Amino acid sequence: MHMEGWNAGVKYDTLTCGCQSQVDCFRSRVNRKAYTTSSCGSRRSGLPSPLFPSGVPIVAATSPPTRVWIEDRECRVVEERADPRASFAGHVFETPWDRLQLLYFTGYANWNYFTAPFLLTQSGVNVREIGPHEEHGETWQRLQVQFPSTVPTHSAEQTFYFNEKGLLQRLDYVAEIAGAVGTHYCFDHASFSGLVFPTLRRVVGLTPTGPLISGPTVVLLLVSDIVVSTNL
């Protein structure tokens, strides 16, 4: 893998997109129907990243999310939480989440998804090749990634799989705050403003013998209308 290429080119400031999601693992946590369709945006670290889930007030988080809050339509803060990750202490898979916890989870997850693989070049992120992997008749190169505590993400250690074109095909991780181990597949890559993104993502369970491809879909994410821009 030639990671130096991920640092080259134009530096973008803002990304917005449309998303449709099916998130079955949240059935016991929140009102799932309220979060099936949304648009989201992300800016450079420290700036607000608004999300607009269907049927709820405006909600926002810093990007990456270190504080989350909900505003009414007059932009008044009605709920907020600093250090949202700490609120998951002691949780198990069946523990219900409130809206701010769901906002934190979707905020950091989407920030990770839309900034990879460039996220892997950030200071403090350690990456090493661990050999090829055969799947679906293809050979994928694997990167074992160790994230620092300053990067909000599913788990400190994750494995990324890239095909011969350098496109992300799969990643394995422990969603620590959700209490689940998953394999995250990426399909239907498309180019937007010169950057390539997967437009279909599916997460399934992961066991010691491999992904549960024929099992239930934990998360299904359809992405459209991606716009990236720069203020330079």
Secondary structure per residue as TSV (DSSP state, phi and psi in degrees):
chain	resnum	aa	ss	phi	psi
A	1	M	-	360.0	137.0
A	2	H	-	-106.4	84.6
A	3	M	G	-68.6	-22.8
A	4	E	G	-61.2	-27.0
A	5	G	G	-66.6	-23.8
A	6	W	G	-74.5	-12.4
A	7	N	G	-99.0	-4.1
A	8	A	-	-89.4	162.6
A	9	G	S	94.0	-165.8
A	10	V	-	-71.1	140.9
A	11	K	-	-95.8	119.4
A	12	Y	-	-95.3	148.6
A	13	D	-	-101.1	-35.8
A	14	T	E	-136.6	139.9
A	15	L	E	-131.9	131.2
A	16	T	E	-128.9	151.7
A	17	C	E	-158.2	166.3
A	18	G	E	-104.7	141.3
A	19	C	E	-134.4	142.3
A	20	Q	E	-122.7	132.1
A	21	S	E	-136.3	147.0
A	22	Q	E	-119.9	114.4
A	23	V	E	-123.5	81.7
A	24	D	G	-67.1	-27.0
A	25	C	G	-69.1	-11.7
A	26	F	G	-94.9	5.2
A	27	R	T	-58.7	-36.3
A	28	S	T	-90.6	5.1
A	29	R	T	-112.8	-44.9
A	30	V	S	-144.4	176.0
A	31	N	-	-73.7	97.2
A	32	R	G	-59.5	-37.8
A	33	K	G	-61.5	-28.3
A	34	A	G	-70.8	-12.1
A	35	Y	G	-121.0	21.7
A	36	T	S	-79.9	-25.0
A	37	T	E	-134.8	133.8
A	38	S	E	-157.8	165.9
A	39	S	E	-118.7	150.7
A	40	C	E	-141.6	159.3
A	41	G	E	-138.9	155.9
A	42	S	E	-142.4	138.9
A	43	R	E	-125.2	178.1
A	44	R	S	-60.7	157.8
A	45	S	T	-49.0	133.6
A	46	G	T	96.8	-10.5
A	47	L	E	-103.5	153.6
A	48	P	E	-60.7	144.4
A	49	S	E	-125.6	90.3
A	50	P	E	-70.4	146.4
A	51	L	E	-128.0	144.7
A	52	F	-	-127.9	70.6
A	53	P	-	-63.5	149.4
A	54	S	T	-63.2	133.1
A	55	G	T	81.5	8.2
A	56	V	S	-129.0	162.9
A	57	P	-	-63.4	172.1
A	58	I	-	-62.4	132.2
A	59	V	E	-125.6	154.4
A	60	A	E	-151.9	163.9
A	61	A	E	-153.7	154.9
A	62	T	E	-68.8	159.4
A	63	S	E	-123.8	109.6
A	64	P	S	-68.4	156.0
A	65	P	-	-74.3	112.5
A	66	T	S	-116.2	-8.9
A	67	R	E	-146.3	140.4
A	68	V	E	-127.6	149.9
A	69	W	E	-155.7	162.0
A	70	I	E	-123.2	131.6
A	71	E	E	-113.9	153.8
A	72	D	-	-85.1	-177.4
A	73	R	T	-70.0	-11.5
A	74	E	T	-97.2	13.9
A	75	C	S	66.7	26.1
A	76	R	-	-93.9	132.7
A	77	V	E	-72.2	123.0
A	78	V	E	-109.3	-21.6
A	79	E	E	-148.1	144.9
A	80	E	E	-156.9	160.2
A	81	R	E	-152.8	125.3
A	82	A	E	-89.0	152.2
A	83	D	S	49.5	58.2
A	84	P	G	-63.7	-27.5
A	85	R	G	-63.7	-32.9
A	86	A	G	-63.5	-21.9
A	87	S	G	-71.7	-10.5
A	88	F	G	-91.1	-0.4
A	89	A	T	-55.9	130.3
A	90	G	T	83.3	0.1
A	91	H	-	-72.7	147.7
A	92	V	-	-117.1	178.1
A	93	F	T	-59.1	-34.3
A	94	E	T	-84.0	-4.6
A	95	T	-	-67.1	124.0
A	96	P	-	-65.0	148.9
A	97	W	-	-106.7	149.8
A	98	D	-	-92.3	179.2
A	99	R	H	-65.3	-35.7
A	100	L	H	-69.2	-35.1
A	101	Q	H	-67.7	-41.2
A	102	L	H	-63.4	-39.4
A	103	L	H	-61.6	-43.3
A	104	Y	H	-61.9	-46.7
A	105	F	H	-60.7	-51.0
A	106	T	H	-67.8	-31.4
A	107	G	H	-65.6	-52.0
A	108	Y	H	-73.0	-33.7
A	109	A	H	-62.6	-49.6
A	110	N	H	-64.5	-36.6
A	111	W	H	-61.2	-42.2
A	112	N	H	-63.4	-48.0
A	113	Y	H	-62.8	-41.3
A	114	F	H	-87.0	-11.6
A	115	T	H	-102.1	-11.8
A	116	A	T	-73.7	142.9
A	117	P	T	-88.4	-0.6
A	118	F	G	-62.0	-28.3
A	119	L	G	-57.4	-30.3
A	120	L	G	-71.6	-12.6
A	121	T	G	-92.4	-1.6
A	122	Q	S	-69.2	154.2
A	123	S	T	-59.3	134.0
A	124	G	T	92.1	-10.7
A	125	V	-	-88.4	122.0
A	126	N	E	-101.4	129.4
A	127	V	E	-129.8	135.9
A	128	R	E	-144.4	146.2
A	129	E	E	-77.8	138.8
A	130	I	E	-124.7	19.4
A	131	G	E	98.6	163.0
A	132	P	E	-75.8	164.0
A	133	H	E	-137.6	134.6
A	134	E	E	-99.6	127.1
A	135	E	E	-159.5	139.1
A	136	H	T	55.4	32.9
A	137	G	T	73.8	11.9
A	138	E	E	-120.7	160.5
A	139	T	E	-108.6	120.1
A	140	W	E	-111.1	139.4
A	141	Q	E	-86.5	137.6
A	142	R	E	-108.6	138.5
A	143	L	E	-119.0	125.7
A	144	Q	E	-92.7	123.9
A	145	V	E	-116.8	133.9
A	146	Q	E	-116.7	114.1
A	147	F	-	-91.9	144.1
A	148	P	-	-74.6	164.8
A	149	S	T	-65.9	-16.5
A	150	T	T	-77.6	-10.8
A	151	V	S	-102.0	112.4
A	152	P	-	-69.9	122.3
A	153	T	-	-158.0	176.8
A	154	H	S	-63.5	-49.8
A	155	S	-	-153.3	156.6
A	156	A	S	-63.0	-37.3
A	157	E	E	-109.6	128.3
A	158	Q	E	-141.9	158.3
A	159	T	E	-119.6	126.9
A	160	F	E	-109.1	139.1
A	161	Y	E	-119.7	126.5
A	162	F	E	-122.5	140.9
A	163	N	-	-82.7	-174.8
A	164	E	T	-65.5	-19.1
A	165	K	T	-89.1	-0.6
A	166	G	S	82.3	15.1
A	167	L	-	-92.4	137.7
A	168	L	E	-67.6	125.6
A	169	Q	E	-108.5	-31.1
A	170	R	E	-161.3	151.1
A	171	L	E	-144.3	143.6
A	172	D	E	-113.9	138.6
A	173	Y	E	-161.8	168.8
A	174	V	E	-104.8	118.4
A	175	A	E	-79.5	88.3
A	176	E	T	-58.7	-43.4
A	177	I	T	-74.9	-15.9
A	178	A	T	-98.2	-9.8
A	179	G	T	66.9	40.7
A	180	A	E	-142.1	148.1
A	181	V	E	-107.1	130.1
A	182	G	E	-139.8	157.8
A	183	T	E	-113.5	130.7
A	184	H	E	-116.0	110.7
A	185	Y	E	-96.5	146.6
A	186	C	E	-122.3	129.8
A	187	F	E	-132.7	170.4
A	188	D	E	51.2	57.8
A	189	H	E	-67.8	140.8
A	190	A	E	-143.5	155.3
A	191	S	E	-96.0	132.7
A	192	F	E	-133.1	120.0
A	193	S	T	53.0	34.9
A	194	G	T	85.9	-2.5
A	195	L	E	-111.3	145.4
A	196	V	E	-104.1	128.8
A	197	F	E	-128.9	145.5
A	198	P	E	-69.1	137.1
A	199	T	E	-105.7	-2.4
A	200	L	E	-137.2	126.8
A	201	R	E	-129.5	135.7
A	202	R	E	-132.5	130.0
A	203	V	E	-111.5	130.5
A	204	V	E	-127.3	168.2
A	205	G	E	-69.2	156.5
A	206	L	E	-128.1	128.1
A	207	T	E	-116.4	171.8
A	208	P	T	-58.9	-22.4
A	209	T	T	-92.7	-4.1
A	210	G	E	132.1	178.9
A	211	P	E	-67.2	147.6
A	212	L	-	-89.8	69.5
A	213	I	T	-61.6	-36.0
A	214	S	T	-89.3	2.9
A	215	G	S	-88.7	-171.3
A	216	P	-	-62.5	148.4
A	217	T	-	-85.0	119.5
A	218	V	S	-78.2	-45.6
A	219	V	E	-138.2	134.8
A	220	L	E	-126.9	122.0
A	221	L	E	-124.7	121.4
A	222	L	E	-107.4	126.6
A	223	V	E	-116.5	138.6
A	224	S	E	-147.0	164.9
A	225	D	E	54.9	47.4
A	226	I	E	-77.7	131.4
A	227	V	E	-128.6	123.5
A	228	V	E	-115.9	143.7
A	229	S	E	-148.0	163.7
A	230	T	-	-131.1	147.7
A	231	N	-	-90.3	-2.5
A	232	L	-	-74.9	360.0
